[in-house]
């Protein structure tokens, strides 16, 4: 492996870690906020014990969306400038993932149950809040990771002397 390959692997590792950590943080907040929309989520310790593992799973789903984008768009950094295709990919992938998980978990495996307050997608019966979660959070997460990557790249150039005109 040459230096360039090693640098690319480190960059990819950083990207994956950043996506996962940011996704877990934002999804944990969302999971806590939507927890009253589920049956049995009326005490704080239950909310923590359910929402934390769910947000870890949501972090893995964000990594899945990243991987789908990399495969379909054939660019590791596709989310930096996602354009219409990148945003469409995030939305379609998020919609398919969320709808599939909700329908299987609620109606097939009976892993959780919606409270009466949960708005449902008409004709589908899936909860609107968890579907909105996978539609709204991935673009935000990828935007933040792209901004952090740009900041990281600028900081690396500044500390290494970069290619600025004065050097």
C-alpha positions as CSV (number, residue, x, y, z in Angstrom):
1,X,0.0,0.0,0.0
2,X,1.4,3.4,-0.9
3,X,1.1,6.6,1.0
4,X,-1.8,7.9,-1.1
5,X,-3.8,4.7,-0.4
6,X,-3.1,4.9,3.3
7,X,-4.2,8.6,3.4
8,X,-7.4,7.6,1.5
9,X,-8.1,4.8,4.0
10,X,-7.6,7.2,7.0
11,X,-9.9,9.7,5.3
12,X,-12.6,7.1,4.7
13,X,-12.2,5.8,8.3
14,X,-12.6,9.4,9.6
15,X,-15.7,9.9,7.4
16,X,-17.4,6.7,8.6
17,X,-16.7,7.5,12.2
18,X,-18.0,11.1,11.8
19,X,-21.1,9.9,10.1
20,X,-21.8,7.3,12.8
21,X,-21.1,9.6,15.8
22,X,-23.2,12.5,14.4
23,X,-26.0,10.3,13.3
24,X,-26.2,8.6,16.7
25,X,-26.3,12.0,18.4
26,X,-29.0,13.5,16.3
27,X,-31.0,10.3,16.1
28,X,-30.8,9.9,19.9
29,X,-32.4,13.3,20.3
30,X,-35.1,12.4,17.8
31,X,-35.8,9.0,19.4
32,X,-36.2,10.7,22.8
33,X,-38.5,13.3,21.3
34,X,-40.7,10.8,19.5
35,X,-40.8,8.3,22.3
36,X,-44.2,9.4,23.7
37,X,-45.6,8.3,20.3
38,X,-44.9,4.6,21.3
39,X,-46.7,2.4,23.8
40,X,-44.8,1.8,27.0
41,X,-42.4,4.8,26.7
42,X,-43.8,6.7,29.7
43,X,-40.9,6.5,32.0
44,X,-37.4,8.0,31.7
45,X,-35.3,4.9,32.3
46,X,-37.3,2.9,29.7
47,X,-36.8,5.8,27.2
48,X,-33.0,5.6,27.7
49,X,-32.9,1.8,27.5
50,X,-34.9,1.8,24.2
51,X,-33.7,5.0,22.6
52,X,-30.0,4.6,22.9
53,X,-29.9,1.2,21.1
54,X,-32.3,2.5,18.5
55,X,-30.0,5.5,17.9
56,X,-27.0,3.2,17.5
57,X,-29.0,1.3,14.9
58,X,-29.9,4.6,13.2
59,X,-26.2,5.4,13.1
60,X,-25.7,2.1,11.2
61,X,-28.5,3.1,8.8
62,X,-26.8,6.4,8.1
63,X,-23.7,4.4,7.2
64,X,-25.9,2.2,4.9
65,X,-27.1,5.4,3.2
66,X,-23.5,6.5,2.8
67,X,-22.6,3.1,1.3
68,X,-25.5,3.2,-1.1
69,X,-24.5,6.6,-2.2
70,X,-20.9,5.5,-2.8
71,X,-22.0,2.5,-4.8
72,X,-24.6,4.3,-6.9
73,X,-22.9,7.6,-7.4
74,X,-19.4,6.1,-7.6
75,X,-17.8,8.7,-5.4
76,X,-16.6,8.3,-1.8
77,X,-17.4,12.0,-1.1
78,X,-20.7,12.1,-2.9
79,X,-22.4,13.8,0.0
80,X,-20.0,16.8,0.0
81,X,-21.9,18.3,-3.0
82,X,-24.9,15.9,-3.2
83,X,-26.8,17.8,-5.9
84,X,-30.2,16.5,-6.9
85,X,-29.1,12.9,-7.4
86,X,-27.5,12.8,-3.9
87,X,-30.4,14.3,-2.1
88,X,-32.8,12.0,-4.1
89,X,-30.7,9.0,-3.1
90,X,-30.8,10.1,0.6
91,X,-34.6,10.5,0.5
92,X,-35.4,7.4,-1.4
93,X,-33.0,5.2,0.6
94,X,-34.2,6.7,3.9
95,X,-37.9,6.2,2.9
96,X,-37.4,2.6,1.9
97,X,-35.4,1.8,5.0
98,X,-37.7,3.5,7.4
99,X,-40.9,2.2,5.8
100,X,-39.6,-1.3,5.7
101,X,-38.3,-1.3,9.3
102,X,-41.6,0.2,10.6
103,X,-43.9,-2.2,8.8
104,X,-41.9,-5.3,9.7
105,X,-41.2,-4.2,13.3
106,X,-44.8,-3.1,14.1
107,X,-46.9,-5.5,12.1
108,X,-44.8,-8.6,11.5
109,X,-42.4,-8.9,14.5
110,X,-44.5,-6.8,16.9
111,X,-41.3,-5.3,18.4
112,X,-43.1,-2.0,19.2
113,X,-46.5,-0.5,19.1
114,X,-47.7,2.9,18.2
115,X,-49.6,5.0,20.8
116,X,-52.8,6.7,19.7
117,X,-50.9,10.0,19.2
118,X,-48.6,8.6,16.5
119,X,-49.6,10.1,13.1
120,X,-49.7,7.3,10.5
121,X,-48.9,7.6,6.8
122,X,-52.3,7.2,5.0
123,X,-52.7,3.9,3.2
124,X,-49.5,2.5,4.7
125,X,-50.1,2.4,8.4
126,X,-46.4,3.2,9.2
127,X,-45.6,5.9,11.7
128,X,-45.0,9.4,10.2
129,X,-42.4,10.4,12.9
130,X,-39.9,7.6,12.2
131,X,-40.3,8.0,8.5
132,X,-39.8,11.7,8.8
133,X,-36.7,10.9,10.9
134,X,-35.0,9.0,8.0
135,X,-36.0,11.7,5.5
136,X,-34.9,14.8,7.5
137,X,-31.9,13.7,9.5
138,X,-29.6,12.1,6.8
139,X,-29.3,15.3,4.7
140,X,-28.5,17.2,7.9
141,X,-26.0,14.6,9.1
142,X,-24.2,14.5,5.7
143,X,-24.2,18.3,5.5
144,X,-22.5,18.5,8.9
145,X,-20.0,15.8,8.1
146,X,-19.2,17.6,4.8
147,X,-18.6,20.9,6.7
148,X,-16.4,19.1,9.2
149,X,-14.4,17.4,6.4
150,X,-13.9,20.8,4.7
151,X,-12.7,22.3,8.0
152,X,-10.5,19.4,8.7
153,X,-8.9,19.6,5.2
154,X,-8.3,23.4,5.6
155,X,-6.8,22.8,9.1
156,X,-4.5,20.1,7.7
157,X,-3.3,22.4,4.9
158,X,-2.7,25.3,7.4
159,X,-0.6,23.1,9.6
160,X,1.4,21.5,6.8
161,X,2.1,24.7,5.0
162,X,-0.5,23.9,2.4
163,X,-0.5,25.3,-1.1
164,X,-1.2,28.8,-0.2
165,X,0.4,31.5,-2.4
166,X,2.7,32.8,0.3
167,X,4.5,29.4,0.7
